[in-house]
Amino acid sequence: MNKIVFSLFAVALCLAVGQALQCYECTLGFGNMCITTQKTCDAGTLCFTGVGMAAKFLEIKMKGCLEITKCNQTENVNFPANSNTTLYKMTKTCCSTDLCNSAMGHPHLSAVSLTFATISSVLMVKFLM
């Protein structure tokens, strides 16, 4: 009976670790104001924080999910879109743990949780054998 309970616990732990990445999303913010919501990202994306400067004095911020290939790059945002007139430049920096793109910049415990889950799973498997 104990082996069944421990097996179910190990399977549940592995499923919990395999959840999709959670990120904060802010479509457009100015200065320190960026209204955020939580979003579940698709596969192949990471959380990002974008910081840009418009007219050389207005700080613009964005947050959300971003394709891995577009991470850690600076892009020009033109207006109108097909012109050569740069409205602002945005540098998007990515991170890979749940809610790592928070406004506060504090580290989150997702890496600790993942480490704990991995070690627990290994110990469970060893115990069951």
Backbone torsions as a table, in degrees:
resi	resn	phi	psi	omega
1	MET	NA	-41.6	-180.0
2	ASN	-62.0	-38.0	-179.5
3	LYS	-64.5	-36.2	178.9
4	ILE	-66.2	-45.0	179.6
5	VAL	-61.9	-46.6	179.9
6	PHE	-65.6	-35.5	177.7
7	SER	-64.6	-44.4	177.9
8	LEU	-62.8	-39.2	177.8
9	PHE	-63.3	-43.6	-179.5
10	ALA	-64.3	-41.4	178.8
11	VAL	-65.6	-44.2	179.1
12	ALA	-62.4	-38.8	179.2
13	LEU	-64.7	-42.2	178.7
14	CYS	-65.3	-39.1	178.2
15	LEU	-66.7	-36.9	179.2
16	ALA	-65.7	-36.5	179.9
17	VAL	-69.6	-29.7	-176.5
18	GLY	-82.9	12.5	-179.4
19	GLN	-66.5	157.6	177.8
20	ALA	-68.8	156.1	-178.5
21	LEU	-71.2	133.0	176.8
22	GLN	-101.8	132.3	-179.4
23	CYS	-134.1	157.3	169.0
24	TYR	-81.2	144.6	178.4
25	GLU	-126.2	132.3	174.8
26	CYS	-141.4	115.1	-176.2
27	THR	-65.3	-44.2	178.7
28	LEU	-161.5	126.7	178.4
29	GLY	-131.0	158.5	180.0
30	PHE	-125.6	133.1	-179.2
31	GLY	59.2	-127.1	179.2
32	ASN	-90.8	1.9	-178.6
33	MET	-98.7	116.6	177.7
34	CYS	-150.7	101.8	-177.8
35	ILE	-74.6	120.5	-173.5
36	THR	-113.1	152.2	169.7
37	THR	-130.3	165.5	176.4
38	GLN	-93.8	143.3	-177.5
39	LYS	-137.7	143.8	173.4
40	THR	-92.8	123.2	-176.6
41	CYS	-83.7	155.6	175.3
42	ASP	-78.7	165.2	175.5
43	ALA	-61.6	144.6	178.6
44	GLY	83.1	11.2	178.2
45	THR	-125.1	159.8	176.2
46	LEU	-128.0	166.2	172.9
47	CYS	-73.3	147.2	176.4
48	PHE	-139.6	155.3	168.8
49	THR	-123.3	125.0	179.2
50	GLY	-108.8	133.1	177.4
51	VAL	-128.2	130.0	-179.4
52	GLY	-140.0	174.4	-179.8
53	MET	-134.3	124.8	177.4
54	ALA	-109.3	137.7	178.6
55	ALA	54.0	26.3	176.2
56	LYS	62.5	13.2	177.5
57	PHE	-146.9	-16.9	-177.0
58	LEU	-102.2	113.5	179.7
59	GLU	-78.7	131.3	-179.5
60	ILE	-117.2	138.2	-179.9
61	LYS	-128.9	149.0	173.9
62	MET	-141.8	153.7	175.3
63	LYS	-143.8	154.6	176.3
64	GLY	158.5	-151.0	179.2
65	CYS	-106.5	143.0	-176.2
66	LEU	-143.2	140.8	175.6
67	GLU	-57.4	139.9	-176.6
68	ILE	-56.5	-36.6	-177.7
69	THR	-67.1	-18.1	-179.1
70	LYS	-99.3	2.7	-177.6
71	CYS	-71.9	151.2	173.7
72	ASN	54.9	43.8	177.8
73	GLN	-130.0	156.5	174.6
74	THR	-108.6	132.1	179.4
75	GLU	-126.0	148.8	174.1
76	ASN	-89.2	134.1	174.6
77	VAL	-107.2	114.4	-175.5
78	ASN	-98.1	152.1	175.5
79	PHE	-139.3	124.7	-10.7
80	PRO	-61.3	164.8	-170.4
81	ALA	-56.0	-34.3	-176.6
82	ASN	-94.7	13.9	-179.3
83	SER	-99.9	178.3	175.6
84	ASN	-101.0	10.1	-179.3
85	THR	-88.7	109.9	-177.8
86	THR	-79.7	120.8	177.2
87	LEU	-79.9	-45.7	175.0
88	TYR	-161.9	163.2	174.2
89	LYS	-109.6	139.4	-177.7
90	MET	-128.6	125.3	173.9
91	THR	-101.6	123.0	-177.8
92	LYS	-109.1	117.2	-178.9
93	THR	-107.8	131.2	-175.4
94	CYS	-103.8	158.3	173.4
95	CYS	-145.6	165.0	-166.9
96	SER	-126.9	20.9	175.8
97	THR	-120.0	160.4	-178.0
98	ASP	-55.5	129.7	175.7
99	LEU	54.9	31.0	-179.1
100	CYS	-73.9	-13.0	-179.7
101	ASN	-98.1	40.0	-179.3
102	SER	-70.0	160.0	179.3
103	ALA	-68.3	-31.3	-175.7
104	MET	-78.0	-25.2	-179.3
105	GLY	76.5	12.3	178.4
106	HIS	-77.3	144.2	175.8
107	PRO	-67.0	147.5	179.2
108	HIS	-105.6	165.2	-175.6
109	LEU	-88.7	12.7	-177.6
110	SER	-61.4	-40.2	179.4
111	ALA	-65.5	-39.8	177.4
112	VAL	-65.1	-42.8	179.0
113	SER	-62.4	-42.7	179.1
114	LEU	-64.1	-42.1	178.7
115	THR	-63.4	-45.0	178.5
116	PHE	-60.7	-44.3	-179.4
117	ALA	-63.2	-40.9	179.4
118	THR	-64.7	-48.6	-179.8
119	ILE	-62.8	-41.9	179.0
120	SER	-61.8	-42.4	179.2
121	SER	-63.1	-42.9	179.5
122	VAL	-63.4	-43.6	179.5
123	LEU	-65.4	-37.3	178.7
124	MET	-64.0	-46.1	179.9
125	VAL	-62.1	-43.5	179.3
126	LYS	-62.9	-40.3	-179.8
127	PHE	-65.5	-37.4	-178.2
128	LEU	-73.3	-21.6	-177.9
129	MET	-89.1	NA	NA
